[in-house]
Amino acid sequence: MMAELKYRRILLKLGGEALAGPSGFGIDPKRAEEVANKVRKLKDLGVEIAIVLGAGNIWRGKDGLEHGMDRATADHMGMLATVMNALALQDALERMGVTTRVQTAIEMREIAEPYIRRRAIHHLEKGYVVILGAGTGNPYFTTDTAAALRAMEIDAEVLIKATKVDAVYDRDPMLDPEARRFDRLTYIEALNLRVGIMDSTAITLCMDNDLPIYVVDLWQEDSLERVVCGEPVGTVISY
């Protein structure tokens, strides 16, 4: 164990791309296993883990909107895609011996439990990993906002946004090598920067409820462990 835990219950937000292969699309079982292994390491530290996944590896609603698709329809398709990702990650975790429950905001009882807050908390207390699928169940809300909402509901102590970049920058570091990196931001600063890392509704929800947000590189060695142990890593957004 690296150090004493600072955060014992977390909400981990992952983009759908975390499960994709080199093409960036679809579900790559090998990548799902790599993500599951990172989650298992956190669980072995004694952390209670809830996960919200995006769906960008399967469906991007904006592509549908550009072709005139109804926004609610596009969003509902995205919600269903998050459930596919949730089932893939559940399978990878359970093959590693990690007991996992998938709960969905849209009922589909044949394959997952409906999201019930008290049941989700009960699973976490028993040491199960809980994957929360189908966003908020409502169109017009992103999976980032779903992550912030669920984090409040389950009394998570921190929201970890694990992506493919190592921190928040004022511009896309992939496109601009001169982009400025931030170790710490206030919620207001993050909102004013209009950083693409998380939408304003999610940041505002965290601000109103004083929930710290860590933005870290999922693929950086020990990045998640360092967050829960209180070590400096990535960017922290807080008061």
C-alpha angles and dihedrals in degrees: 000000000000098000142319112306118258093185121038100175120041141174109219115201115199129180117234087243088073087076096042127102126234092295091062092235136094129013119298110199090209092056090046088056091050091052091045090053091055090050091048091054090054092048090051087061089060097258120150106226133200118177134202117191130199124219105223091121091063109024136008111197093204089065089059093045091054087060094049099264118159110261095227091050092049091049093048089052088053091051091054090049090056088058091056088053091047092053091048092052092044090054092050092048095048091050085059091053096257112137107228136182126199116207122185133203088215111057117247101151096177091070107020144013119262112252108266114169098214092046091050090052090047091054091050091050089053090054098254122142109238120207113197112207139185095042114248091328089248131098120240093043123101126222087250088062090045088054092051092047095048091045089059093045096052093042094244114180095215141013113224115198104197113192141149094273124074099227146344115295131188089236135016104288090202089063101031120039088192092062113133117243122215125208092186136015134176116234090251092051090051091049093047092048089055087215113192092224095089135003123254095246091058094046092048092050090053091046093051090052099037094240114157118229122209119197110200142158107262091206097050110107112264093350094137093044090051091054095052090046092053097247120146111264135144117339125321118206112199142116 
